[in-house]
Amino acid sequence: MGERIRLLGVNRSGAYEHYNLQLENGFPIPPGEIAICDLIRRQFSNLRSYHEIGSGLGTLPLMLAHDGFAAVGIERDERRHLTALAISRELCAEFPQVDQNCRLIGAAFPDAVADLDVSDSVAIFTDFVSSQAAGDYIRLCRTLSRYRYVLLDLQRFCKKRDSEAEQGQLVEELASYGLVPRTEIIDLESQGYYRLFEGRPEHQRTTEAEVVPPAVSNSQALNVEASIADTPQQSGGLPVATARHELQVQAPSEVAISAAEAASNVRSGVLLPPMPRPAQRKRFGGLLGLSALLVIGVPSFLAVVYFGFIASSQYVTSFQFAVRGPSQASTSRGGGASAMGLGAMSPDSFVVTDYINSPQAIADVERSVDLRAMFSKADLDYWSRLPSNPTAEVLKTYWSKMVAANFDLISGNVLVSVRAFTPQDSLKLAQTLVATSDEMFRKLNAKAQQDIVRLADDNLDRARQKLAEARQALLVFREGGSLVDPGKTAQAGADRVEELRKKLSMLRAQYASIEAGAAKSPMLAPLGAQISALEAHISKEDRSGAQRVTSPETMAEYQSLDLERQYADKQYTDALEMRNQAYLTRQAQLSYLALFAPPMMPQTSLYPNRPRAIAAVILGAAAAWFAGMLIAFALRDHLM
């Protein structure tokens, strides 16, 4: 076992921490197993076989086989079972009677003994703590009732029961399944409390001859406080324990069995009689092989039949085009590489791609090509052809499978692939799709051009109407105030008065100059008359100017009307320019489809790719089966 732990590790070898700790301590034999061996030597030496359920590494069955008893170890954990077989092989090389007398079965109980006659056998449970479903527990107890005797640890049967009340309840429960409790008890305190049960009532069993136990040396495994030979006997020949602590075992350090004594007690003449054994589970047989056949074999066979002999050939015709227009060229000249990227991401390309994948494309194509007749031919395989009377939704789904349009974000080109079941149909459908896409795009451009001109005309009409209204309002204002421009009129009066004042100032300066040089000069009288007349004229102008002064409210109203007239005039100018641009744009096509890879007649079918499809089905089925097996084995190991 130490070698298997070194090779496989603790968990993979089935040793786990319990057995690994025993190995580190020199692998002492548990006291319970020593006591059971001694009890079998003394009282049960004439039974047909001795079964330990949950035998682990097979210590007890190997010990019994060494002493000449027909021992069977049943262990459902595969790793512990394989380690037990390895230990058995090593022991058989030195002790041949072990190979003759011991059988180690790797299966679950009670399935392992379903086909065996156990009416003259004893079932032994040393440490059988294992979760059991309700149905499995009932089957287990009913199977135990088939045994002649059952010896089990009340503290560790299916679950731990430390109190006497729980153990008494277990005894009553086993009695309800036909197991009659006996008074034979092996009390090891915390290391086990073993109770003997009888599988059938006393009156249903034939009388058995008393068995005289072989002589046992005082140095053997048990040191019994009261001699079993002196104990009162029941009709079955077994000793009756008078108290719970009737049989007590010394500590393992006090147990010592000499090789000579052990050899003297070997019953080499006792061999295991031939017994039917249930077939062990094979990794690649049974349910595992059936699951592989169903999950891998059947789908693979169907894939070979369908893709190899039934699937109809499909031919593919491809074409590529790009959406180009004047705006793209001008943007490219002005923006360099970044502008080229913007041009490649033209929204028109997405529009055409979406159109090809839409039901409208199906309706446009059906005006020239009968899609239902093309894809519903009777010679096509059932899973590839279109139903004879498809609905619009079914036809759309089928169209998405047979026609694919993809937009390349890097180049800005649109790639369209068309499938059909003959080369001629594939080419015809591709050419029709090119024509309908180009027609759709031309209609889209024409509608856009008409919308641009209509909007420009509407905008010009609104600007013209607004300008006329602004001019009319200003005209009404001028007519009501008899002023063309109040500001300019007031400014003109002020300018005239200023000129008169300048002329008056010059005459006064001249008059003063002459008067200073010649006080009686004849020129003073005319100058004085001119000055008086000019002053009178200025005074009159001031009075008339005061009458012509415009109020602030009038000035504000005039300025508001004039501003509206100027804004309307500018709007009209801009609308007129936009209308001219719209008419110029209408004369040229905005965008167009540049078909640089036209559709061509396909030579060979590309779909289905038969080898790849078959390989994909096989690999997918194998992956699913393998994943399912991993989950199943993980659950089995977890439950076990």
For each residue, the residues with C-beta under 8 A, 3 or more apart:
1: 4 5 13 15 19 23 27 57 83 86 87
2: 5 6 23
3: 6 7
4: 1 7 8 13 15 83 86
5: 1 2 8 9 10 13 15 20 23
6: 2 3
7: 3 4 13
8: 4 5 12 13
9: 5 12 13
10: 5 13 15 16 17 20
11: 14 16 79
12: 8 9 79
13: 1 4 5 7 8 9 10 79 83
14: 11 19 57 77 78 79 80 81 82 83 84
15: 1 4 5 10 19 20 23 57 80 83
16: 10 11 19 20 80
17: 10 20 21
18: 21 22
19: 1 14 15 16 22 23 56 57
20: 5 10 15 16 17 23 24
21: 17 18 24 25
22: 18 19 25 27 28
23: 1 2 5 15 19 20 26 27
24: 20 21
25: 21 22 28
26: 23
27: 1 22 23
28: 22 25 252
29: 33 34 59 63 252 255
30: 33 34 59 126 191 252
31: 34 35 188 191 192 249 250 251 252 255
32: 35 36 126 153 186 188 191 192 194 249
33: 29 30 36 37 59 60 63 126
34: 29 30 31 37 38 221 222 249 252 255
35: 31 32 38 39 186 188 194 221 222 247 249
36: 32 33 39 40 60 124 126 151 186 194
37: 33 34 40 41 60 63 64 67 221
38: 34 35 41 42 216 220 221 222
39: 35 36 42 43 44 151 184 186 222 247
40: 36 37 43 44 45 50 64 69 122
41: 37 38 45 67 213 214 216 265
42: 38 39 45 213 216 228
43: 39 40 211 213 228 237 238 239
44: 39 40 47 50 122 149 211
45: 40 41 42 69 211 213 214 267
46: 208 209 211
47: 44 50 120 121 122 148 149
48: 70 120 121 273
49: 70 71 72 118 120 121 272 273 275
50: 40 44 47 61 64 69 70 71 72 121 122 124
51: 71 72 73 74 113 118 121 122 123 124 147
52: 55 60 61 71 72 73 74 124 125 126
53: 74 109 123 124 125 128
54: 74 75 76 109 125 126 127 128 130
55: 52 58 59 60 61 73 74 75 84 104
56: 19 59 75 80 84 127
57: 1 14 15 19 80 83 84 87
58: 55 61 62 73 75 84 87 88 102 104
59: 29 30 33 55 56 62 63
60: 33 36 37 52 55 63 64 71 73 124 126
61: 50 52 55 58 64 65 71 72 73 102 103 104
62: 58 59 65 66 71 73 87 88 91 98 102
63: 29 33 37 59 60 66 67
64: 37 40 50 60 61 67 69 71 101 102
65: 61 62 68 69 70 71 97 98 100 101 102
66: 62 63 91 95 97 98 101 262 266
67: 37 41 63 64 262 265 266 267
68: 65 97 101 265 266 267 268 269 270
69: 40 45 50 64 65 101 267 270
70: 48 49 50 65 101 270 271 272 273
71: 49 50 51 52 60 61 62 64 65 101 102 103
72: 49 50 51 52 61 102 103 104 105
73: 51 52 55 58 60 61 62 84 102 103 104 105
74: 51 52 53 54 55 105 107 109 112 113
75: 54 55 56 58 80 81 84 104 105 106
76: 54 81 106 107 108 109 640
77: 14 80 81 640
78: 14 81 82 106
79: 11 12 13 14 82 83
80: 14 15 16 56 57 75 77 83 84
81: 14 75 76 77 78 84 85 104 106
82: 14 78 79 85 86 106
83: 1 4 13 14 15 57 79 80 86 87
84: 14 55 56 57 58 73 75 80 81 87 88 104
85: 81 82 88 89 104
86: 1 4 82 83 89 90
87: 1 57 58 62 83 84 90 91
88: 58 62 84 85 91 92 98 99 102 104
89: 85 86 92 93
90: 86 87 93 94
91: 62 66 87 88 94 95 98
92: 88 89 95 96 98 99
93: 89 90
94: 90 91
95: 66 91 92 98
96: 92 99 100
97: 65 66 68 100 101 266 268
98: 62 65 66 88 91 92 95 101 102
99: 88 92 96 102
100: 65 96 97 271 272
101: 64 65 66 68 69 70 71 97 98 270 271 272
102: 58 61 62 64 65 71 72 73 88 98 99 272
103: 61 71 72 73 272 275 277
104: 55 58 61 72 73 75 81 84 85 88
105: 72 73 74 75 112 277 278 280
106: 75 76 78 81 82 280 281
107: 74 76 111 112 278 280 281
108: 76 111 112
109: 53 54 74 76 112 113 140 143
110: 113 114 139 140 143
111: 107 108 114 278
112: 74 105 107 108 109 278
113: 51 74 109 110 116 118 143
114: 110 111 143 278
115: 276 278
116: 113 275 276 277
117: 120 275
118: 49 51 113 121 123 146 147 148
119: 146 147 148 199 200
120: 47 48 49 117 148
121: 47 48 49 50 51 118 147 148
122: 40 44 47 50 51 147 148 149 150 151
123: 51 53 118 144 147 149 150 151 152
124: 36 50 51 52 53 60 151 152
125: 52 53 54 128 150 151 152 153 156 157
126: 30 32 33 36 52 54 60 153 156 192
127: 54 56 153 156 192
128: 53 54 125 152 153 156 157 158
129: 156 157 158 159 160
130: 54 158 640
131: 158 159 639
132: 136 137 140 158
133: 136 137
134: 137 138
135: 138 139
136: 132 133 139 140
137: 132 133 134 140 141 158
138: 134 135 141 142 177
139: 110 135 136 142 143
140: 109 110 132 136 137 143 144 158
141: 137 138 144 145 173 174 177 179
142: 138 139 145 146 177 178
143: 109 110 113 114 139 140 146 147
144: 123 140 141 147 150 174 177 179 197 199
145: 141 142 177 178 179 199 200
146: 118 119 142 143 199
147: 51 118 119 121 122 123 143 144 150 199
148: 47 118 119 120 121 122 198 199 200
149: 44 47 122 123 196 197 198 199
150: 122 123 125 144 147 174 179 196 197 198 199
151: 36 39 122 123 124 125 194 195 196 197
152: 123 124 125 128 157 194 195 197
153: 32 125 126 127 128 156 157 192 193 194
154: 157 161 167 170 171 193 194 195
155: 160 161 162 167 192 193
156: 125 126 127 128 129 153 160 161 192
157: 125 128 129 152 153 154 161 170
158: 128 129 130 131 132 137 140
159: 129 131
160: 129 155 156
161: 154 155 156 157 166 167 169 170
162: 155 166
163: 166 167
164: 167 168
165: 168 169
166: 161 162 163 169 170
167: 154 155 161 163 164 170 171 193 195
168: 164 165 171 172
169: 161 165 166 172 173
170: 154 157 161 166 167 173 174
171: 154 167 168 174 175 181 195
172: 168 169 175 176
173: 141 169 170 176 177
174: 141 144 150 170 171 177 179 181 197
175: 171 172 178 179 180 181
176: 172 173
177: 138 141 142 144 145 173 174
178: 142 145 175 199 200
179: 141 144 145 150 174 175 197 198 199
180: 175 197 198 199 200 201 202
181: 171 174 175 195 196 197 198
182: 195 196 197 198 238
183: 196 240 241 242
184: 39 195 196 238 239 240 241 247
185: 193 194 195 196 241 244 245 246 247
186: 32 35 36 39 192 193 194 247 249
187: 193 194 244 245 246 247 248
188: 31 32 35 191 192 193 194 248 249
189: 193
190:
191: 30 31 32 188
192: 31 32 126 127 153 155 156 186 188
193: 153 154 155 167 185 186 187 188 189
194: 32 35 36 151 152 153 154 185 186 187 188
195: 151 152 154 167 171 181 182 184 185
196: 149 150 151 181 182 183 184 185 238
197: 144 149 150 151 152 174 179 180 181 182
198: 148 149 150 179 180 181 182 201 202 236
199: 119 144 145 146 147 148 149 150 178 179 180
200: 119 145 148 178 180 204 205
201: 180 198 204 205
202: 180 198 205 235 236
203:
204: 200 201
205: 200 201 202 208 236
206:
207: 235
208: 46 205 211 236 237
209: 46 237
210: 233 237
211: 43 44 45 46 208 237
212:
213: 41 42 43 45 216 228
214: 41 45 265
215:
216: 38 41 42 213 220 265
217: 220 258 261
218: 223
219: 256 257 258 261
220: 38 216 217 257 261
221: 34 35 37 38 249 255 257
222: 34 35 38 39 247 249 250
223: 218 248 249 250 254
224: 227 228 247 248
225: 246 248
226: 230 231 242 246
227: 224 230 231
228: 42 43 213 224 231 239
229:
230: 226 227
231: 226 227 228 239 240 241 242
232: 239 240
233: 210 237 238 239 240
234: 237 238 240
235: 202 207
236: 198 202 205 208
237: 43 208 209 210 211 233 234
238: 43 182 184 196 233 234
239: 43 184 228 231 232 233
240: 183 184 231 232 233 234
241: 183 184 185 231 244 246 247
242: 183 226 231 246
243: 246
244: 185 187 241
245: 185 187 248
246: 185 187 225 226 241 242 243
247: 35 39 184 185 186 187 222 224 241
248: 187 188 223 224 225 245
249: 31 32 34 35 186 188 221 222 223
250: 31 222 223 254 255
251: 31 254 255
252: 28 29 30 31 34 255
253:
254: 223 250 251
255: 29 31 34 221 250 251 252
256: 219
257: 219 220 221 261 262
258: 217 219 261 262
259: 262 263
260: 263 264
261: 217 219 220 257 258 264 265
262: 66 67 257 258 259 265 266
263: 259 260 266
264: 260 261
265: 41 67 68 214 216 261 262
266: 66 67 68 97 262 263
267: 45 67 68 69 270
268: 68 97
269: 68
270: 68 69 70 101 267
271: 70 100 101
272: 49 70 100 101 102 103 275
273: 48 49 70
274:
275: 49 103 116 117 272
276: 115 116
277: 103 105 116
278: 105 107 111 112 114 115
279: 282
280: 105 106 107
281: 106 107 285 286 288
282: 279 285 286 288 289
283: 288
284: 288 289 292
285: 281 282 288 289
286: 281 282 289 290
287: 290 291
288: 281 282 283 284 285 291 292 629
289: 282 284 285 286 292 293
290: 286 287 293 294
291: 287 288 294 295 625 628 629
292: 284 288 289 295 296 297 625
293: 289 290 296 297 298
294: 290 291 297 298
295: 291 292 298 299 621 624 625 628
296: 292 293 299 300 618 621 622 625
297: 292 293 294 300 301
298: 293 294 295 301 302
299: 295 296 302 303 617 618 621
300: 296 297 303 304 614 617 618 621
301: 297 298 304 305
302: 298 299 305 306 617
303: 299 300 306 307 613 614 617 618
304: 300 301 307 308 614
305: 301 302 308 309 310
306: 302 303 309 310 311 381 383
307: 303 304 310 311 608 610 613 614
308: 304 305 311 610 614
309: 305 306
310: 305 306 307 381
311: 306 307 308 381 383 384 608 610 613
312: 379 380 381 384 385 421
313: 421 605 607 608
314: 384 419 420 421 605 606 607 608
315: 419 420 421 422 423 425 426 602 604 605 606
316: 417 418 419 426 602 606 607
317: 417 418 420 423 426 427 429 430 599 600 601 602
318: 415 416 417 418 430 597 599
319: 416 430 434 595 597 598 599
320: 413 414 415 416 595 596 597
321: 352 413 414 416 434 437 593 594 595 596 597
322: 349 411 412 413 414 593 594 596
323: 346 348 349 352 412 414 441 591 592 593 594
324: 328 329 591 592 594
325: 328 329 346 348 589 590 591 592
326: 329 330 588 590
327: 330 331 590 591
328: 324 325 331 332 343 346 591
329: 324 325 326 332 333
330: 326 327 333 334
331: 327 328 334 335 339 342 343
332: 328 329 335 336 339 340 343
333: 329 330 339
334: 330 331 339
335: 331 332 338 339 340 342
336: 332 339 340
337: 340 341
338: 335 341 342
339: 331 332 333 334 335 336 342 343
340: 332 335 336 337 343 344
341: 337 338 344 345
342: 331 335 338 339 345
343: 328 331 332 339 340 346 412
344: 340 341 409 410 411 412
345: 341 342 349 409 412
346: 323 325 328 343 349 412 591
347: 350 351
348: 323 325 351 352 441 591
349: 322 323 345 346 352 353 407 412 414
350: 347 353 354 407
351: 347 348 354 355 441 444
352: 321 323 348 349 355 356 405 414 437 440 441 593
353: 349 350 356 357 405 406 407 414
354: 350 351 357 358
355: 351 352 358 360 361 437 440
356: 352 353 361 403 405 414 416 433 437
357: 353 354 361 400 403 404 405
358: 354 355 361 362
359: 362 363 392 396
360: 355 363 364 440
361: 355 356 357 358 364 365 399 403 433 436 437 440
362: 358 359 365 366 371 395 396 399
363: 359 360 366 367
364: 360 361 367 436 439 440
365: 361 362 368 369 371 429 432 433 436
366: 362 363 369 370 371
367: 363 364
368: 365 432 435 436
369: 365 366 374 428 429 432
370: 366 373 374
371: 362 365 366 374 375 386 395 399
372: 375 376 386 388 390 395
373: 370 376 377
374: 369 370 371 377 420 421 425 429
375: 371 372 380 385 386 398 402 420 421
376: 372 373 380 385 386 387 388 390
377: 373 374 380 385 421
378:
379: 312
380: 312 375 376 377 384 385 421
381: 306 310 311 312 384 385
382: 385
383: 306 311
384: 311 312 314 380 381 421
385: 312 375 376 377 380 381 382
386: 371 372 375 376 390 394 395 398
387: 376 390 394
388: 372 376
389:
390: 372 376 386 387 394 395 398
391: 394 395
392: 359 395 396
393: 396 397
394: 386 387 390 391 397 398
395: 362 371 372 386 390 391 392 398 399
396: 359 362 392 393 399 400
397: 393 394 400 401
398: 375 386 390 394 395 401 402
399: 361 362 371 395 396 402 403
400: 357 396 397 403 404
401: 397 398 419
402: 375 398 399 418 419 420
403: 356 357 361 399 400 416 417 418 419 429 433
404: 357 400 416 417
405: 352 353 356 357 414 415 416
406: 353 414 415 416
407: 349 350 353 412 413 414
408: 411 412 413 414 415
409: 344 345 412
410: 344
411: 322 344 408
412: 322 323 343 344 345 346 349 407 408 409
413: 320 321 322 407 408 596
414: 320 321 322 323 349 352 353 356 405 406 407 408
415: 318 320 405 406 408
416: 318 319 320 321 356 403 404 405 406 430 433
417: 316 317 318 403 404
418: 316 317 318 402 403 426 429 430 433 599
419: 314 315 316 401 402 403 426 607
420: 314 315 317 374 375 402 423 425 426 428 429
421: 312 313 314 315 374 375 377 380 384 425
422: 315 425 426
423: 315 317 420 426 427 601 602 603
424: 427 428 601
425: 315 374 420 421 422 428 429
426: 315 316 317 418 419 420 422 423 429 430 602
427: 317 423 424 430 431 599 600 601 602
428: 369 420 424 425 431 432
429: 317 365 369 374 403 418 420 425 426 432 433
430: 317 318 319 416 418 426 427 433 434 599
431: 427 428 434 435 599
432: 365 368 369 428 429 435 436
433: 356 361 365 403 416 418 429 430 436 437
434: 319 321 430 431 437 438 595 598 599
435: 368 431 432 438 439
436: 361 364 365 368 432 433 439 440
437: 321 352 355 356 361 433 434 440 441 593
438: 434 435 441 442 593 595
439: 364 435 436 442 443
440: 352 355 360 361 364 436 437 443 444
441: 323 348 351 352 437 438 444 445 591 592 593
442: 438 439 445 446
443: 439 440 446 447
444: 351 440 441 447 448
445: 441 442 448 449 589 590 591 592
446: 442 443 449 450
447: 443 444 450 451
448: 444 445 451 452 590
449: 445 446 452 453 585 586 590
450: 446 447 453 454 586
451: 447 448 454 455
452: 448 449 455 456 582 585 586
453: 449 450 456 457 579 582 583 586
454: 450 451 457 458
455: 451 452 458 459 582
456: 452 453 459 460 575 578 579 581 582 583
457: 453 454 460 461 579 582
458: 454 455 461 462
459: 455 456 462 463 575 578 579
460: 456 457 463 464 572 575 576 578 579
461: 457 458 464 465
462: 458 459 465 466 575
463: 459 460 466 467 568 571 572 574 575 576
464: 460 461 467 468 572 575
465: 461 462 468 469
466: 462 463 469 470 568 571 572
467: 463 464 470 471 565 568 569 571 572
468: 464 465 471 472
469: 465 466 472 473 568
470: 466 467 473 474 561 564 565 567 568 569
471: 467 468 474 475 565 568
472: 468 469 475 476
473: 469 470 476 477 561 564 565
474: 470 471 477 478 561 562 565
475: 471 472 478 479
476: 472 473 479 480
477: 473 474 480 481 557 558 561
478: 474 475 481 482 483 484
479: 475 476 482
480: 476 477
481: 477 478 486 554
482: 478 479
483: 478 486 489 550
484: 478 488 489
485: 488 489 558
486: 481 483 489 490 550 554 555 558
487: 490 491 550 555 558
488: 484 485 491 492
489: 483 484 485 486 492 493 548 550
490: 486 487 493 494 545 548 549 550
491: 487 488 494 495
492: 488 489 495 496
493: 489 490 496 497 541 544 545 548
494: 490 491 497 498 545
495: 491 492 498 499
496: 492 493 499 500 541
497: 493 494 500 501 538 541 542 545
498: 494 495 501 502
499: 495 496 502 503
500: 496 497 503 504 534 537 538 541
501: 497 498 504 505 538
502: 498 499 505 506
503: 499 500 506 507 534
504: 500 501 507 508 531 534 535 538
505: 501 502 508 509
506: 502 503 509 510
507: 503 504 510 511 527 530 531 534
508: 504 505 511 512 531
509: 505 506 512 513
510: 506 507 513 514 527
511: 507 508 514 515 524 527 528 531
512: 508 509 515 516
513: 509 510 516 517
514: 510 511 517 518 521 523 524 527
515: 511 512 518 519 521 524
516: 512 513
517: 513 514 521
518: 514 515 521
519: 515 524
520: 524
521: 514 515 517 518 524
522: 525
523: 514 526 527
524: 511 514 515 519 520 521 527 528
525: 522 528 529
526: 523 529 530
527: 507 510 511 514 523 524 530 531
528: 511 524 525 531 532
529: 525 526 532 533
530: 507 526 527 533 534
531: 504 507 508 511 527 528 534 535
532: 528 529 535 536
533: 529 530 536 537
534: 500 503 504 507 530 531 537 538
535: 504 531 532 538 539
536: 532 533 539 540
537: 500 533 534 540 541
538: 497 500 501 504 534 535 541 542
539: 535 536 542 543
540: 536 537 543 544
541: 493 496 497 500 537 538 544 545
542: 497 538 539 545 546
543: 539 540 546 547
544: 493 540 541 547 548
545: 490 493 494 497 541 542 548 549
546: 542 543 549
547: 543 544
548: 489 490 493 544 545
549: 490 545 546
550: 483 486 487 489 490 554 555
551: 554 555
552: 555 556
553: 556 557
554: 481 486 550 551 557 558
555: 486 487 550 551 552 558 559
556: 552 553 559 560
557: 477 553 554 560 561
558: 477 485 486 487 554 555 561 562
559: 555 556 562 563
560: 556 557 563 564
561: 470 473 474 477 557 558 564 565
562: 474 558 559 565 566
563: 559 560 566 567
564: 470 473 560 561 567 568
565: 467 470 471 473 474 561 562 568 569
566: 562 563 569 570
567: 470 563 564 570 571
568: 463 466 467 469 470 471 564 565 571 572
569: 467 470 565 566 572 573
570: 566 567 573 574
571: 463 466 467 567 568 574 575
572: 460 463 464 466 467 568 569 575 576
573: 569 570 576 577
574: 463 570 571 577 578
575: 456 459 460 462 463 464 571 572 578 579
576: 460 463 572 573 579 580
577: 573 574 580 581
578: 456 459 460 574 575 581 582
579: 453 456 457 459 460 575 576 582 583
580: 576 577 583 584
581: 456 577 578 584 585
582: 452 453 455 456 457 578 579 585 586
583: 453 456 579 580 586 587
584: 580 581 587 588
585: 449 452 581 582 588 590
586: 449 450 452 453 582 583
587: 583 584
588: 326 584 585
589: 325 445 592
590: 325 326 327 445 448 449 585
591: 323 324 325 327 328 346 348 441 445
592: 323 324 325 441 445 589
593: 321 322 323 352 437 438 441
594: 321 322 323 324
595: 319 320 321 434 438 598
596: 320 321 322 413
597: 318 319 320 321
598: 319 434 595
599: 317 318 319 418 427 430 431 434
600: 317 427
601: 317 423 424 427
602: 315 316 317 423 426 427 605 606
603: 423
604: 315
605: 313 314 315 602
606: 314 315 316 602 609
607: 313 314 316 419
608: 307 311 313 314 613
609: 606 612 613
610: 307 308 311 613 614
611: 614 615
612: 609 615 616
613: 303 307 311 608 609 610 616 617
614: 300 303 304 307 308 610 611 617 618
615: 611 612 618 619
616: 612 613 619 620
617: 299 300 302 303 613 614 620 621
618: 296 299 300 303 614 615 621 622
619: 615 616 622 623
620: 616 617 623 624
621: 295 296 299 300 617 618 624 625
622: 296 618 619 625 626
623: 619 620 626 627
624: 295 620 621 627 628
625: 291 292 295 296 621 622 628 629
626: 622 623 629 630
627: 623 624 630 631
628: 291 295 624 625 631 632
629: 288 291 625 626 632 633
630: 626 627 633 634
631: 627 628 634 635
632: 628 629 635 636
633: 629 630 636 637
634: 630 631 637 638
635: 631 632 638 639
636: 632 633 639 640
637: 633 634 640
638: 634 635
639: 131 635 636
640: 76 77 130 636 637
